[in-house]
Amino acid sequence: MGPRPLLLVPLGCLALLLPPLGAGEFSPSLDSDFTFTLPAGRKECFYQPMRKEASLELEYQVLDGAGLDVDFHLLSPKGETLVFDERKSDGVHTVETEDGDYMFCFDNTFSTISEKVIFFELILDNMGEDGQDEEDWKKYVTGTDLLDMKLEDILESINSVKARLSKSVQIQTLLRAFEARDRNIQESNFDRVNFWSMVNLGVMVVVSAVQVYMLKSLFEDKRKSRT
């Protein structure tokens, strides 16, 4: 998983910038994830530069906060709304991109009290120059006809393994996000159970005291003695 530098910009918006592929990359694919806290009544936006005919896959999940919901917007470089999720706890979206900056926003303005903890992951495909990579590899293929396996076959095998490893990392990341959300729910339920248990205990103590007082008052002789 590559580095994930973030650049803060005005108006409460964040730009998520991913570095270009290095010369040692076999497959033009990038992966990045981020977890942040979205205060009540706030909206946070992120920008991702994309190339033409690339693929942008975005997965998000609300880990903590009342209702476990948030509004999600995904806009194209032209400002067109591509995706709009209203009050959702999670979502997975994939779009074919063009040149420009794509903006995606998480909106918690409908909540006046509860902040939300949000996790999201970006998976960018076809972000490199495929044609140039192929040309670079072709000059090494000369004289390999006698080999049982050509360099193209080796490259294809490596790309296949790399893709499966990337998918495994993606699934593990999602499982960790699900585990974090379930843990937050369990801790919240634990606090609620403790609170209401103490309330019930207090009510039982008060009722017991009232009952004892009432029973004692029934057996007291309140008649005045004759003089």
Salt bridges, closest charged atoms under 4 A:
ASP33 OD2 - ARG4 NH1 3.98
GLU44 OE2 - ARG42 NH2 2.99
ASP69 OD2 - ARG87 NE 2.87
ASP69 OD1 - LYS116 NZ 3.03
ASP85 OD2 - HIS93 NE2 2.67
ASP90 OD2 - ARG181 NH1 3.59
GLU129 OE2 - ARG51 NH1 3.53
GLU135 OE2 - LYS138 NZ 3.60
GLU179 OE1 - ARG183 NH1 2.80
ASP221 OD1 - ARG223 NE 3.30
